[in-house]
């Protein structure tokens, strides 16, 4: 089995409503690059990474000379061909490698009749729990516009009824810390017995983060995620509070991981199958975290069904998956995989049963959403479409003003 071709297609998938976060917004769609690895025996494997457009597609296709004739099962060789440390100084190919590795594990699994998780040790669980992942949203066609505590609680009730979530994550940092405290406490009051987590995307100073942590200390917190920026900031925060802390921002590679273990800066690391350079790399990081008795969970970077499948395989294999995973997936209106969107049951998604990643791309849907991308284009993650002059400043963010609480400009 050898690689004979490498293809890339940018798609845009519509969201129920635009998602607001501390650094900007998702403008009503996710933009993803879908990677296809084709082998000499006619099999295709699928991968996915964030962002897209002509430059992203060209970056994928430019790696074909590195990989033509490569055996997809030789995953360690793949890593060194694409992102060895020296080349990485000049060409950061982490997400390119992640998508191609994902596709190689998919096609190798199909050829061997085994699942992607079986290539990293097999599954410890067949269902992976997820959190509700609640955002302040701009209005969409039928949903969205949530800003107030009552509005966020109503959306959480809708998501719980539809998907069975028992863990609720609030994406804060858009408005003042006091507003996030009010909304977070309203969620805790509305769902006694459930667990909660708050993520302001590093929007607060250490001192502000300590104040918020003290204000929500009595809630059943899983952890407080990225309350401030940097390993030193998170270390200072962790020294001063009793609630576990988490990150997907300040620990995103093995150098960061080693420093985090030495500093004991963050308790729980959220592992991403693209940010870490692939499913295997995320799993390796999880093993290191297990050895040093740190927590692990699965991060979401705005996935379509292919990356979601990789997240499910990671969650199935991680021995120390101590928390419900994150996913933006329930905010999507549609997907490009055969059979449509994967379904939540009791707040969890079942590991696909088929070989490889266990999902297959619907080529008609791929074409449909590639055309949609050509119609609507990309967007700037670090800009807010309703606040054109706004931009984020660290360590003290420029929060939304009171007049924007209704969801307008």
C-alpha positions, 0 to 999 in steps of 0.5 A, spaced: 500 500 500 503 506 497 500 513 497 499 516 490 495 522 491 494 527 496 488 532 495 485 538 499 478 541 499 476 547 503 469 547 505 464 552 510 459 549 514 454 553 517 452 554 524 446 555 528 448 562 530 455 566 530 459 564 536 462 570 540 469 569 544 474 573 548 478 574 541 473 575 536 467 570 533 466 565 529 462 568 523 456 563 523 460 558 519 466 553 520 472 553 515 475 547 514 480 543 510 478 536 508 484 532 506 484 526 502 490 521 501 489 516 495 493 509 495 495 505 489 489 500 491 484 505 490 482 506 497 481 513 500 483 516 507 480 522 510 483 528 514 481 535 517 484 541 519 482 548 521 482 554 516 482 553 509 483 557 502 487 556 496 494 557 500 492 552 505 490 547 499 496 548 496 500 547 502 497 540 503 498 539 495 506 541 496 507 535 501 505 530 495 513 529 493 515 528 500 509 522 501 508 519 494 510 512 495 509 512 502 506 506 506 501 510 510 502 505 516 509 508 517 506 513 521 513 515 525 516 516 518 511 520 516 512 525 522 519 525 521 518 527 513 513 532 515 515 536 521 522 534 524 524 539 529 529 542 524 524 543 519 519 545 524 523 552 525 522 554 518 515 551 516 510 549 522 507 543 519 503 541 525 496 541 523 498 539 516 501 533 519 495 532 523 490 532 517 495 527 513 496 523 519 489 522 520 488 520 513 493 515 513 490 512 520 484 512 516 486 508 510 491 504 514 485 502 518 480 500 512 486 496 509 487 492 515 480 492 517 481 495 524 479 502 527 484 508 528 484 507 535 487 500 534 493 503 531 494 507 538 493 501 543 485 500 542 479 502 546 478 503 553 471 505 552 465 505 546 462 512 548 465 518 549 461 524 554 461 531 552 460 538 555 454 542 552 459 548 550 455 554 551 457 561 547 454 568 547 451 568 540 449 573 535 442 572 532 441 566 527 436 564 523 432 560 528 437 560 534 442 565 537 442 572 541 443 569 548 447 574 552 443 574 559 443 569 564 436 567 563 437 566 555 444 562 556 440 558 561 434 557 556 439 555 551 442 550 556 436 547 557 434 546 550 441 543 549 440 538 555 433 536 552 436 534 545 443 531 547 443 529 554 448 533 557 450 533 564 456 537 564 456 545 562 461 549 559 460 557 558 465 560 554 466 567 557 470 573 556 466 577 552 463 581 557 465 583 564 467 578 569 462 580 573 457 578 567 460 571 567 459 570 574 452 572 574 451 567 568 455 561 571 451 561 577 445 561 574 447 555 570 449 552 576 442 554 580 438 551 574 442 544 573 443 541 580 447 535 580 451 537 573 458 539 573 460 546 570 466 549 567 468 556 565 473 558 559 474 566 558 480 564 553 485 567 557 481 574 558 483 576 565 489 578 569 491 573 574 488 578 580 482 578 576 482 570 575 483 569 582 477 574 584 472 570 579 475 563 582 473 565 589 466 568 587 464 561 583 468 556 588 462 553 591 459 551 584 461 543 582 467 545 578 470 540 573 476 545 572 477 553 571 480 553 564 485 558 561 483 563 566 489 567 565 495 567 560 501 563 560 504 558 564 507 563 569 500 566 570 496 559 570 502 557 575 500 563 580 493 562 579 493 555 581 498 556 587 492 561 590 486 557 589 483 550 590 479 549 584 483 545 578 485 549 572 485 547 565 488 549 559 488 548 551 492 554 550 499 554 554 500 547 553 500 545 546 506 541 545 511 537 548 516 542 550 510 546 554 508 539 557 515 538 560 515 545 563 508 544 565 510 538 569 516 541 572 512 548 574 506 544 576 502 550 573 496 547 570 492 541 572 488 538 566 491 539 559 485 538 553 488 535 548 487 537 540 488 532 535 490 538 530 493 542 535 498 537 537 500 535 530 495 529 530 492 523 533 498 519 535 501 525 538 495 527 542 495 520 545 502 520 547 501 527 551 496 523 554 500 517 556 505 522 559 500 526 563 498 519 566 505 517 568 505 524 572 498 524 574 496 530 571 489 530 568 487 529 560 481 531 556 479 532 549 479 539 546 475 542 540 477 546 535 471 547 531 470 540 528 466 537 522 465 530 522 472 527 520 476 531 526 470 529 531 471 522 529 479 523 531 477 526 537 472 520 539 478 515 537 482 519 542 477 519 547 476 512 547 484 510 548 486 515 553 486 511 560 486 518 564 480 521 560 477 524 567 472 529 564 467 530 558 470 532 552 469 539 548 465 539 542 463 545 537 459 539 533 452 541 536 452 548 533 453 545 526 447 545 522 450 539 517 456 535 516 459 532 510 459 525 512 455 519 510 449 519 514 449 526 516 451 528 523 453 523 528 448 523 534 449 524 541 445 520 546 445 521 554 450 526 553 455 522 549 457 520 542 459 512 540 465 510 537 464 509 530 464 501 528 467 501 522 474 501 520 479 507 520 476 513 523 469 509 522 466 515 518 466 516 510 465 523 506 459 524 502 462 527 496 456 530 494 456 534 501 463 535 500 462 539 493 456 542 496 460 545 502 466 547 498 461 551 493 458 554 499 465 556 501 466 559 495 460 563 496 461 566 503 469 565 504 473 565 510 473 570 516 478 573 521 477 569 528 480 575 531 475 580 529 468 581 531 463 582 525 458 586 529 464 591 532 469 592 527 473 597 530 474 592 536 480 588 537 483 584 543 488 586 548 492 582 553 492 581 559 486 586 560 481 584 554 476 590 551 470 587 553 463 588 550 460 594 552 453 594 556 449 596 550 452 590 546 448 585 551 442 585 547 447 582 541 447 588 537 453 592 535 
